[in-house]
Amino acid sequence: MTTETTAAADDRDNNALSVGEWFADMPLTRTHWLAGMTLFMTFVIESWEMMIIIFSSGAIGSEFELTNTQIGSLISAMFIGMIPGALLWGKLMGPLGRKQCLVISVGLYGIFPLLSAFAPTFEALWVVRFAAGIVLAGALVVTFPFFEELVPVRVRGKATVYLSAGWPLGVLTAIGVTVLWMDLGWRVVLGFSSLVSLWAFVIARFVPESPYWLAEKGRTDEADASIIRLSEGRVCAETTPGDSARGNDIAFLNIFRGKALRTTVIQSAINFCFAWGYWGLTSWMPALLAERGLQAREGLGFMALSALFMFPGYISASFLTGRFGRKKVMLLYVFMSAVAGFGFAASANVTQMYVWNFTLSFFMLGGWGIWNTWLGEIYDTRNRGAGTAWGVSAQRVANAIAPIAIGGVLATSNFLQTVSFITLFLAVTFIASLFLPETEGEALA
């Protein structure tokens, strides 16, 4: 190394700050908004694609003459695929980066709706949905930690909860597509989703790579450029390289070692139980509503109204987490979700079902907005991808098991017993949340 090069490196070391320090005072800009809206729509796509199979399951079941257990298995196929998929993409986030993984995941996904539309048998459709889960898992693993690595510290909590509001919009999109196209058959409904691949071009255009990841890899000039782009020139950054650049790269399994192990155990319990509590109800909601006398289109209307009540849940959660932090608000929303779940289970008429289910939608999805934010903050940059991937895998295990298990419970139990069983998992979520640290206002490590 020449004397001039050494001097330049020393000068950078003297003036450089960590990425988190540059984000502490960064202004919120139009570039943040464009990146945020792009990732918001990515989450809408994820939600749409996870829900569309539920709304199409009745028609699929009729064509292939499926039992309830087979329908539950088909709903679970994508989530089973997401289990290895999440771990795979969590590993790839390190070497490939946040942006490239997201573009590849969304871009490749569009192949599978087309394959689904031409599936000749139940078994072929199941395999295609499984493969689709492996690919779409990339978007699920990447979207939230990526977004958190792009926004200023002071708005990170509020903004990320708003990102979660893409879920009900995706649900409403899935309902709308089902209502508009189901008369043409479920194959058209599923095949229509192939258009989502085009969103990969929007991601590539409007979302910069994470400066945290770039600095972690020692690509400090690119990290500086990304910060300058995000701040629209108001921050002229010089960043310090991360531990990976210094030869201290950490393996995926590090989340199961040392202090990280405790965090991993707790977040695994939260992810599994919270996902079971939500998905156990959602996956069989049409059947549960039918048991109470609501026909198919009435049931879709019920679920559409429930989705609308999710939006104020997210808005309130965003406001409250910015003032009181993640922990207190998460505990409140999970507790109220459990109360509403038991109230829904005990409903004596359709009016009470509406009231309790809307209350459940408000608090459950508000709680998910906080959790999606909190999960991305409890690990440092080197472990964030692996930690998020493991958490998503735990969710998908619950998503995969719950429809099958609840189908069995529903066959042998009444409405009250089934919904009460599902809601017990929310109580475990509440208890586990007590043991995670507060992260509001803290720079990402």
N, C-alpha and C positions, 0 to 999 in steps of 0.2 A: 504493500500500500504506500502510495507516495505521501510526501509531507503535506501537499495541498489537500489530498483526499482525507487524510487523517484530521486535518484542521477543520475541513467542512463537516466531518462526522462529529467532531467535538463541539462545533458550533451548534449543530442540530440538537445534540444531547443537552446543551446548556439552555436552549430556548424551547425545547419540545415539552409537550404535556401529554398525558394519556388521553385517549379518545373521550373517555368519560368526563374528563375535566373540560374539554372543549365543548361538550354537549351541555354542561351545567348552565351556561349563560347564552346558549345559542338562541337567536330569535326564531319564531315559527314563521315559515315562509310559504310562498305559493308552491314551491317544489315539494315541501312536506305534504301539502294538501293533495297534490297530484299523485304522489307516491301512495299516500294514505287511501285515496279513493280507488286507486288501481288495486291495492291489496284488499280493500273492502270488497270489491266486486269479485276478487278471487275467492274470498270466503263465502260469498253468495253462491258461487258456482259449486264449491265443496258441499254446502248445505243442500242445494238443489239436487245434486247427484246422489247424496246419501238418502234423501227422502223420496225420490221419484220411484224407487223400486217398491216402497211401501204402498204408495197410491196406485201402483200398477199391479200389485200382487194378486188382487182379486181376479182380474182379467187373465193374468198368467195362470193362476191356479185353475180357472175354469177350462182354459185351452188344454193344459197338460194333465187335468184331472188330479190335482195335488191334494194331499191331506194338509191339515193345519201344521203338522210337524214339518212337512216338506216346504211349506210356504215360509215358516220361521227359519228354516235352514237356508232358503234362497235369500231372505232378507239379511241373514248373517254372513253370506258368502263374501260380500265386499269387505266386511269388517274383519273376517278371518284373514283375508288377503292383506289388510292393513297392518296386521300384527308383525309379520316379517318385513312388510314394506316400510313401516315406520323405523324399524331398526336399521334397515338398509339405508334409507335416506338420512337418518341421523348420523350414520357413519360417513356418507358422502358429503354432508354439509361441511365437514372439515376440509377435505382436499379440494372440492369443487367450488365452494362458496355458496352463500344464500341465494343469490340471484340466479345463477346458472341452474341450480337444483330446481328452483321454482319454475323457470322457463321450460326445462325438460319435462317436469312432471305434468304441467298443464298442457304442454304441446303434444305429448304422447297420449294423453288420456282420451282424446277425441276418437281414437281408433276403436275403443271398446264399446261405446254406445252403438256404433255401426255393426260390430260383431254381435252385440246383444240382439239387435233388430232382426238378424238373420239366423239366430240360434234355432236349430231344428228340434231340439229336445230339451227337457228340463236339465239333464246332466250337462249338456253343452252350455246352456245359459249359466248354470252354476259356476262352471269353470271360467267363463268369460268374466263374470262378476268378481270372482276371486282374483283374477289377474288385474282387473280394473282397480281393485283395492290396493294392490301392490304399487301401482303407478300413482294413484291419487293420494296415497299416504304422503308422498313428497310434499304436496301442497299443504297438507294438514300439519306436518312437522315444521315446515319452514315459515309459514305466513306470519305467525305471531311473534316469534323471537326476531325474525327479520325486521318487522315493523318497529319493534321496541328498540332495535339498534339504529333506527333512522330518525327518531324524534327527540327533541330536547327533554331533559330530565323533568322539568317543571310541568310538562303536559303529558308525560308518558302514560300515567295511569288513566287519566280521563280519555285520552285518544285511543288507547288500546281497548278500553271497554266499548267505545263507540264502534271500533272495528268488529267486535263480537256481534253487533247488531246486524251484521250481514246474514246471520243465521235465520232469523224470521223472514227476512226478505227472500232468502233461498227457499224456505218452506212455502211462502206465498207463490214464488215462481213455479215451484213443482206442482202446487195445487192448480195454478192457472194453466200450465201446460197440459196437465191431466184433464181438466175440464174442457179445454179447447180441442184437444186431439184424440181423446179416448174413443170417440165414436169411430175413428179411423183405425183403432186397434192399439194395443199396448206396444207393438213393435214400432209404430210411428212415434209414440210418446218417448220411448227410450232412445230411438235413433236420432231424434231432434237434438239430443244433448251433444252430438258430435261437433256442433258449432262452437262449443266452449274452447276448443283448441286454438281458435283465433285469438283468444285473450293472451296467449303467450307473447304475441307480438307487441301488445300494449305494455305488458310487464317489462319486456326488453327495452322499450322506448322511454318509459316514464319513471322507472324505479332504479336508482343508483345502487351499486353494491354497498354492503355494510362496511363502514369505516372501521368498526370494531374487528371484523373478520380480517380485513386487509392489513390492519396494524398487527394483529395477532400472527399473521403470516410473514411479517417483516416487509410488506409492500407499503412502506410509509408514504412514498410519493403519491401512490394511488389513494391511500387513505386521506391524505391532505386534500387531494383533488375532490374526493367524494364529500368531504366536510365543506369545502368551498362551494360546491354545487348545491348542497342542501341549504347552506346559509345564504346562498345567492351573493357570495362575495363579501358578506359582512363579517365573516370570520376567516382570517388568513392563517390556517393551522399548520403547525409542525408537530407531528405525532411521534410518540415513542413506540418502538417495536414491542410486540408481545413476547411471551415466554416461548412460543413455538419457534419464533425467529431466532431465539437464543439457544435452540437445541433442546428445549424442555417440553417438547410436544407431549400431550397426554393421551393415552389410549382411551377408547370408548368405555372400557370397564372401570375407569377411574371413579365413575359415579357410585361404584359399590365399594369404595375404599375410604378409610379415614373418616373425616367429618362429613364427607359427602354421602356416606352410606345412610346416616340417620335421615338426611333430607330425602334421599331416594326412597326409603321405606315409607316415610310419611306421605310423600306426594303420590306414591303408587297406590296407597290405600284410598287417598282422596280421589284420584282419577278413576279407580275401579268402582268405588261405591257411588260417586256422584254420577258417573256415566250409567251405571245400573239403574239408579233412581230415575234418571231422565229417560233413558232409552227403553227401560222396561215398560214405562207407561206409553211412550210415543209409538213404539213398534206395534203394540196391540190396541192402540186407542180406537181405530175403526171397529174392531171386534167388541171392545168394551162398550162403545157407544151403541153398537147394534144390539147388544144384550139389554140395553136400556130402551130400545125401541126406535133409535134413530136410523133411518135408511142411509144408503151410501152417500148420496149428495148432501143430505142433512149433516152427515158426519164430517164431510169435507168442509162444509160451511162452519161447523163448530170448531174445527181445527184452524181454519183461516182466521176466525175471530180470536182464537187463542193466540195465534201468531201476532196479531195486532197488539195484544196486551203485552207482548214481549218488549216492544219498543220503549214504552215508558219505564219498564223495568231496567233496561239498559241505561236510559237517560238518568234515572235517579241514582243508579249504581255508580255511573261515571261522576256525577256531582259529589256523591257522598265519599267515594274512595279518595278523591282529591282533597277532601277536608279532613277525613278521619282515618285514612289509610286502608290497606287491604284487609287486615285481620278482623277488625271490628265489624266492618260492613259485610264481609263474607259470612261471618258467624250469624249475623242478623238475618241475612237473606236465606241461608241454608235452614236455619231454624224455622223461619216462616214458610219455607217450601215444605218442610215436614208437616207443619200444622195444616197447611192447605191440602197436602196429599191425603192426610187422614180425614180431613173434612170432605174431600172429593169421594173417598171410599165410603163414607157414611151418608152420602147424599140420598135423601128420600124421594127426590123428584128431579125433573130435568132442570128446573130453575136453580136449585141448589147446586146441581152439577156445573152449570154455567158459572155461577158465582165462585165456587171453589176452584174450578179449573182455570179461570181467568186470574185468580189470585196466585195459583200455582205457577202459571206462565210468567207473571210479573216477577215473582221472587226467584224462581228457578233459573230463568235466563239472565236475570240481573246478576245472580250468583255466578253463573258461568262466565259472564263478562269479566268479573273480578278475577276468577280463577285463571282464565286464559292469560290475563295480565300477570298475575302473581307467579305462575309457573315459569314464565320466561325470565323472572328476576332473581330466582333463588339459587341459580348457578352462575359461575363466571363465564366469560366468553368461550374459553376452551371447552367447558363442559355443557354449555347451554344447549347445543345441538343434541348431544347424547341424552341429557336430562329430559329435554322436551320429547325426544323420540321415545324414550322409555315410558314417559307419562302417557303419550298418545297410544302406545302399545297396550298399556294397562286399560285405557278407555276402550280400545277396540276388543280386548278380551271380554270386557263386560258387554259391549255391544253385540259381540258374536254369541255369547252364552245366553244373554237375557231373553231374546225373542224365543229361543227354543225352550228355555226353562219356564218362562211365563206362559208359553203355550201349554206346557204340561200342567202347570198350576191352575190355569184357567179351565182346563178340562175336568179337574177334580174339585175345584173350589168355587165359591160364589164371588160376586163382584167385590164385596167388602174385604174378604180374605185376600184376594189377589192383589188389590191396590194397597192394602195395609202391608203385605209382605214386601212389595216394591219400595214403599216409603221407609221401611226400617233401614234401608241402606243410606238414606239421607241423615239419619241419626249418627251413623258411623262417620259420615263425612264431617259433620259438625264437630265431633270429638277429635278427629285427626287434625282439623284445621287449627285447633288450639296450640299445636306444637310447632308451627312454622313461624319464622321471624317476620316482623314488619319490614316492608321494602319501599314504602311511599317516600319520595323525595331523595332516595339514595341513587347515586350514579351507578351504572352497570359496571361490574368489575371486569 
